[in-house]
Amino acid sequence: MSEKLRLMTVHAHPDDESSKGAATMAKYVARGHEVMVVTCTGGERGDILNPAMDRPEITADIPGVRRAEMARAAEILGVEHRWLGFVDSGLPEGDPKPPLPEGCFALVPLEESVPPLVAAIREFRPHVVITYDENGGYPHPDHIRCHEVSVAAFDAAGDPELHAEAGEPWQPLKLYYSHGFSRARLVAVHEALLERGLESPYGEWLENWPTDRGDITHRITTRVECADYFEVRDAALLAHATQIDPNSRWFAVPLDLQRSVWPYEEYELVRSLVDSTLPEDDLFSGIQEKVSL
């Protein structure tokens, strides 16, 4: 490695960073690059999904517990971390769905939510930014808002006429969307489990895959091989103990099978100010040459 580069990933809630691209981050940290995770909200309205953590002392201080979990996950991954300070919108359920809570992240106007991320970009000066696609990865209002804020901030950070109060302009060179759950990946792992005579946690998921929901595989431009860091990813996930049940399907697939069947994490390159030949196997492809000039 001739140049230390910087990667920023922008997420909606604490734990999203560990379930979406964590092995990639751990790989780049191990190679000497700098990585920052930005979390838009505190996850205050997240449910406790691990029965072992559903205890009075935990429910009494969900914001504090989730901050501590995030700090531990960042330590495991070896990344810097920044809170943007917005309030979790929750995931509305029902038909019709109830209105979002007043003051939540998804309702904050972009003119208020974009500048803090612009400031973080200008301070950290990332070469690459990763966020969610236009559907948020899944249609949680905070994930969709995270996408909108991230794209706007990527475009604004290098413009000296925008958000002068947010610091000296800095233009990241590449913007990616993370794609964690392609149907092709689920099918490959599902079939490999069955071939081994093992039970698959994905059978019902695949059977109920919406007919109007295609596969994002055709959008993938970049596959980062990171199988050596799946254990780090899992440790970071487990640090979010209120959200991650160690007995859940997150951990139902043996690591050796994951490494042999699907040893990478996948991304879609959507903005690039450098030359990079697609498909790629490196988020920094084309950047090393640019910054070394």
Summary of the structure (lengths in Angstrom):
residues: 293
radius of gyration: 19.0
end to end distance: 15.0
largest distance: 60.7
contacts: 947
relative contact order: 0.18
helix: 42%
strand: 15%
